[in-house]
Amino acid sequence: MTAPLISPTTLGDLIKRESDPDYTRETVTLKAGTAYPLGAVLGRITATDIYALSPAASTTGLEGAEIACAVLLHQVAASDTDTQAVVLARGQVIVADRALAFDASVTDAAAQALKHQQLAAHGIVVRPVA
């Protein structure tokens, strides 16, 4: 018996409605040393204005990033240098909940719901999609 084929997440799986890409998208700098998947939930490090995966709580060296404020629109491989990337930074946007990728510290539904609320404050609305 062969295993079923599973296709990777695509931009169409992530974005369900976007009012104006010229308004909602922004180019930002991602923190080096991490592989970021499409749909990564990001926060902005206050001291440097560099984006990183948004942890569940304040983390030394990532202060400010615990508040989710963007969603990555393409996969970015781990790198030794900070990397430019395009993100959803503001709404009106609807994204699919199952297409989001969270930091490893965001371990349960309550922590994910908090990230959804933080994104909603930026006009990025997370909806369940069947």
C-alpha positions, -999 to 999 in steps of 0.1 A, spaced: 0 0 0 14 34 -9 12 65 13 -12 92 2 4 122 -15 2 154 5 9 187 -12 27 214 7 9 245 18 6 272 -9 -2 309 -8 -37 300 -19 -41 278 11 -31 307 34 -48 338 20 -85 335 17 -93 372 11 -70 402 6 -83 437 -1 -53 453 -17 -19 436 -18 -2 471 -23 -16 480 11 -15 448 31 20 436 22 53 448 33 90 438 29 106 432 63 139 418 77 138 383 93 162 373 120 190 351 109 194 314 119 159 302 115 140 284 88 107 301 83 78 282 67 51 299 46 24 311 70 49 317 99 33 340 125 59 367 132 65 394 158 88 425 156 118 427 179 115 462 194 152 470 197 161 462 161 128 463 140 138 428 128 110 401 127 112 366 142 88 338 150 64 351 176 70 332 209 43 326 234 60 348 260 87 375 262 120 360 254 155 374 261 168 389 228 134 388 212 116 414 233 85 426 215 83 396 192 59 379 216 31 401 200 22 387 167 19 413 140 26 397 106 24 365 86 51 353 62 41 349 25 69 326 14 92 300 28 127 313 39 155 289 45 178 293 76 206 317 69 236 332 86 225 367 78 192 386 83 170 381 52 144 403 35 109 388 31 74 397 22 47 395 49 11 404 54 15 433 78 -20 449 79 -55 442 69 -81 438 55 -70 402 51 -85 368 60 -61 339 64 -68 302 70 -61 290 105 -47 256 94 -21 273 71 -5 292 99 29 281 114 37 290 150 69 292 171 75 259 190 66 277 223 30 282 210 19 248 221 -18 248 227 -51 261 214 -52 290 240 -18 302 229 -28 300 193 -60 319 200 -40 347 216 -18 349 184 -50 351 164 -62 380 185 -29 398 182 -30 394 144 -66 407 143 -54 439 160 -35 445 127 -65 436 105 -53 401 98 -83 379 106 -79 342 111 -108 320 101 -113 282 102 -115 268 67 -130 234 59 
